[in-house]
Amino acid sequence: MSEDNKRVTEAQVRRVLTHMDDNVARRRVRICAAVIAVVALTLGALATRFLFAAVDMRTDGMTDALMSGDVAMCLRMDNPLWPLEIRRGALALVRYEEQGIKRLTVRRLIALAGDEIWVDDEGRVTLNGEALEEPYATYRTESDDLPGGEAIPGGALENPFAQPQPGAPNQEPAEQPETAEGTDDMDYPFTVPEGAAFVLCDNRNNWLDSRSSRFGLVAEADIKGMVQAIIWPVYRAGLLENVAAAG
């Protein structure tokens, strides 16, 4: 074999070996990528199963904290890492039953077992004899020009159902107006029984909450998590500041 032929053969061998090394490197990259994807999917599935839950808001019942179209991330009550407690004022992921179908939604925890509550026809709350501070709430009001009711910003206003102070003249709670089916049919004052919670929409024009027998009280076992953040849409994504207001 000539010297030229020997050099060509060595060059060819080097090219073959280089090609084999490239194939091995690409194979390793694909295997690593597949392992990372499997691990990520597994961790995501475990997080969804044991840590977090997501809920798609389809109404404006929780405006302005959560808007229709938002996807909220909730920390599960039974998660093994961060113990949670049921607190008044928290935004909670709750399960309720409507027409035999169990659904999940977000509502504001207003009253817990043993609390006495009164909600007037505008959605203002008296809790244990005191008007409740609710900066997150939007109340409703009636007027001749707006027979359907106008949403107004919430806050602690003078409540006609608050208990009289010692030495003050006795005052009787105003008679509750008759309401249409599916609206407020709760008898007040109402004491929340053991193992239950009274929840409300932040937008008090939405009646699908504990004021209505369509929704009713929420069993503590049906409080599935606490809202922590908005994850969609991107321009609204972020931690929620008002996840547990005063109350």
C-alpha positions in Angstrom: 0.0 0.0 0.0 1.4 3.4 -1.0 1.9 6.2 1.5 -0.9 8.3 -0.2 -3.4 5.4 0.1 -2.5 4.9 3.7 -3.1 8.6 4.5 -6.6 8.5 2.8 -7.5 5.4 4.8 -6.6 7.1 8.1 -8.6 10.2 7.2 -11.6 8.1 6.4 -11.3 6.2 9.7 -11.1 9.5 11.6 -14.2 10.8 9.8 -16.1 7.6 10.7 -15.0 7.8 14.3 -16.0 11.4 14.5 -19.4 10.6 13.0 -19.9 7.9 15.6 -18.9 10.2 18.4 -21.4 12.8 17.1 -24.2 10.1 17.0 -23.4 9.0 20.5 -23.4 12.7 21.7 -26.8 13.3 20.0 -28.2 10.1 21.5 -27.1 11.2 24.9 -28.7 14.6 24.5 -32.0 13.0 23.4 -31.9 10.6 26.4 -31.2 13.4 28.8 -34.0 15.6 27.3 -36.4 12.7 27.6 -35.4 12.0 31.2 -35.8 15.7 32.1 -39.2 15.8 30.4 -40.4 12.7 32.3 -39.1 14.1 35.6 -40.8 17.5 34.9 -44.1 15.8 34.0 -43.9 13.6 37.1 -43.1 16.5 39.4 -45.9 18.5 37.7 -48.4 15.7 38.2 -47.3 15.3 41.9 -47.6 19.0 42.5 -51.0 19.1 41.0 -52.1 16.0 43.0 -50.6 17.0 46.4 -49.7 20.7 46.4 -51.6 22.9 43.9 -54.9 23.1 42.0 -55.9 25.5 39.2 -59.4 26.9 38.7 -60.7 28.7 35.6 -62.9 31.7 36.6 -66.0 31.8 34.3 -68.0 34.6 35.9 -67.4 38.0 37.4 -68.6 36.9 40.8 -65.2 37.6 42.4 -64.4 40.9 40.7 -62.0 42.6 41.2 -59.8 40.1 42.9 -60.5 37.6 40.2 -62.0 38.3 36.8 -63.8 36.2 34.3 -61.1 34.4 32.2 -58.5 34.3 35.0 -56.9 31.1 35.9 -56.1 31.0 39.7 -53.6 28.8 41.4 -54.7 27.4 44.7 -52.6 25.8 47.4 -54.4 22.6 48.4 -55.6 22.3 52.0 -54.2 18.8 52.3 -50.8 19.6 50.9 -48.0 18.0 53.0 -45.6 21.0 53.0 -47.5 24.2 54.1 -50.3 23.6 56.7 -53.2 25.9 56.0 -56.0 27.1 58.3 -59.5 28.2 57.4 -59.6 31.9 58.0 -62.3 34.6 57.6 -61.7 36.8 54.7 -59.6 34.2 52.7 -60.2 33.4 49.1 -61.0 29.8 49.1 -61.4 27.1 46.5 -64.7 25.4 47.5 -66.8 22.5 46.2 -70.5 22.8 45.8 -73.2 20.8 44.1 -75.6 22.2 41.5 -78.3 20.1 39.9 -76.5 16.9 41.1 -73.1 18.0 39.6 -70.2 18.7 41.9 -68.2 21.9 40.8 -65.3 23.9 42.1 -65.2 27.6 42.4 -63.7 30.4 44.4 -65.6 32.3 47.1 -64.7 34.6 50.1 -64.9 32.9 53.5 -67.0 35.3 55.6 -68.3 33.4 58.6 -67.2 30.2 60.4 -68.8 27.8 62.8 -70.5 29.7 65.7 -70.5 33.1 64.0 -73.8 35.0 63.7 -74.2 36.7 60.4 -76.7 39.0 58.7 -76.5 40.1 55.1 -78.7 42.9 53.9 -80.3 43.2 50.5 -77.3 45.2 49.2 -74.8 42.6 50.3 -73.4 44.3 53.4 -72.5 42.0 56.2 -73.0 42.2 60.0 -70.8 39.6 61.7 -71.2 38.9 65.4 -73.0 42.3 65.8 -70.5 44.5 64.0 -70.4 45.8 60.4 -67.8 43.9 58.5 -65.0 45.9 56.8 -64.9 44.6 53.2 -62.7 46.7 51.0 -62.8 43.9 48.4 -66.6 43.8 48.1 -68.8 45.5 45.5 -72.2 46.1 46.9 -75.5 46.6 45.0 -78.0 49.4 45.2 -81.4 50.1 43.8 -82.6 53.3 42.2 -85.5 54.5 40.0 -83.1 55.1 37.2 -81.3 51.8 37.6 -84.0 49.2 38.5 -81.6 46.3 38.0 -79.2 47.6 40.6 -75.9 49.4 40.2 -72.6 48.0 41.4 -70.8 50.3 43.8 -67.4 50.0 45.4 -67.4 48.2 48.8 -66.3 49.2 52.2 -67.5 49.3 55.7 -70.7 51.4 55.7 -73.2 52.1 58.4 -75.2 48.9 58.7 -78.8 49.0 59.8 -78.6 45.4 61.1 -75.7 46.1 63.5 -76.5 45.3 67.1 -77.3 48.5 69.2 -74.6 49.7 71.6 -75.3 49.6 75.4 -77.5 52.6 76.3 -78.5 53.2 72.7 -82.2 53.0 71.6 -83.3 49.6 70.6 -83.5 49.2 66.8 -85.2 46.4 65.0 -83.7 44.9 61.9 -85.4 46.1 58.7 -87.7 43.5 57.1 -86.0 41.6 54.4 -87.5 42.1 50.9 -89.0 39.2 49.0 -86.5 37.9 46.4 -86.7 35.9 43.2 -85.9 32.2 43.1 -82.2 31.7 43.3 -81.5 34.9 45.1 -81.3 35.6 48.9 -83.6 33.1 50.7 -81.6 32.8 53.9 -83.3 33.7 57.2 -81.3 36.2 59.3 -79.8 36.5 61.8 -78.2 33.1 61.1 -75.7 31.2 63.2 -73.2 29.1 61.2 -73.4 25.5 62.4 -70.3 23.3 63.3 -68.4 22.0 60.4 -69.6 24.6 58.0 -68.7 28.1 56.6 -70.7 30.9 55.1 -69.2 32.2 51.8 -70.0 35.2 49.6 -69.1 36.5 46.1 -67.0 39.7 46.2 -69.4 41.1 43.6 -72.7 41.0 45.6 -74.7 41.2 42.4 -73.8 37.6 41.9 -76.1 35.5 44.2 -74.5 32.1 43.7 -73.1 31.9 47.3 -74.4 31.0 50.8 -77.2 33.6 50.6 -79.0 31.3 48.2 -80.2 27.7 48.8 -79.0 26.9 45.3 -75.4 27.1 46.7 -75.9 27.0 50.5 -73.3 26.7 53.2 -69.9 25.1 52.5 -68.9 22.1 54.5 -65.3 22.5 55.9 -64.5 19.2 54.1 -65.4 20.9 50.9 -62.9 23.8 51.3 -60.2 22.4 49.0 -57.6 25.1 49.0 -56.6 28.8 49.3 -56.0 31.0 46.3 -52.5 32.3 46.0 -51.9 33.7 42.6 -53.3 34.4 39.1 -51.4 32.4 36.5 -53.3 33.4 33.4 -53.7 35.7 31.5 -50.0 36.8 31.5 -50.8 40.5 31.9 -52.6 39.7 35.2 -50.3 37.0 36.4 -48.9 37.4 39.9 -49.4 36.8 43.6 -52.7 38.1 45.0 -52.3 40.7 47.7 -55.9 40.4 49.0 -56.0 36.6 49.7 -57.0 37.1 53.3 -58.5 40.5 54.2 -59.5 41.5 57.7 -62.5 39.9 59.2 
